[in-house]
Amino acid sequence: IDSARATLGTVNAAAGDVRTAIDHANGALDAAHALINKAQTGPGIIATLLNDRQISNNLRALVANLREHGILFYKNKPASSPAPAPDGRLQRQF
């Protein structure tokens, strides 16, 4: 009986540790959710890039032009449109 009580005490302690770990994981998930929500809807540059297609395309064109011509010989031209995939969908370019 003493052995069973000792085992139950160990199990209860382990269950408490599991509960604490779950609480910490829930807190981390809540913080991550809040961060993602703020990034998507906030007033900052990340939300702007995620939500404003024109600014996103302009930034993509800027980077493509810098890669092609370098900073000294930069030429402002629009980014090429993505080529359609064999199944007809547009492919993403980065």
N, C-alpha and C positions, 0 to 999 in steps of 0.2 A: 504494500500500500504506500509506503514511503517513497518507493521508486516511482510509482505512478504519480504521486503528488509532485515529485521533483520534475518529472517529464511534463506534467501539465503546467508547471511554473515556467519551464523553458519554452513551451509552446505559446503560452500567453505573452511572454516577453518577445518572442519572435513575431507574433501577430501584432503587437504594438509597434515593433520596428517596421513592419510592412505597412501599417496604417500611416505611420509618419512618412515613409517613402512615397506613398500614394499622395499624401497631402502636399509634399514638396513638388512632386511631378505635376499635380494639378495647378499649383502656383506658377510653375515654369510655363505650363501650357497657357494659362491665363495671360501671363506677361507677353508671351510670343504672339498670342491672338491680338492683344492690345497694340503691340508694335506693328504688326502687319496691317491692322485696321488704320492706324495712324499714317503709315506709309502710303496706303491706298487713298485715303480721304483727306489727309492733312494739307496744309498750305505750302508744303515744301517742294523741292525739286523732284523728289522721287515720285510723289503723287502726280505731279505735272507730267513727268515722262511716262508714267503708267497710263494716264488718262487722256492726254492730249496727243492725238495721232500726228498732227502737223509738226509739233515741236520734236516729237520722237523721230519723224522722218528727216527733219532739218538736221538734227544731231547726227543721225546715221549718214547723211550726205556729207556733213562736215568731216566726220572721221574718214569716210571713204576718200574724199578729196585730199585730206592730209596724208593718208597712206599712199595715194597715187602720186602726188606732186611734192610732198614735203611742205614744211612751213614757209620756206622762202619763195617757192614757186606755186603757191596756193592759187587755184582757180575755182571760183564759185560756180559749180554746175550741179544740177539735181542728181540725186542718187538714181542709179538705174533701177527700174522696176524688177521685182523678183521674177525669175523665169518660172513658168508653170511646170509642175511635176508631171510625170507620165500619166497620173490619174486625174489631171486637170486642176488640182489644187495648187495654190501658190506656195512656194517654198520660202521659208524665213531666211533672211540674210542678216548676218551680224558682222 
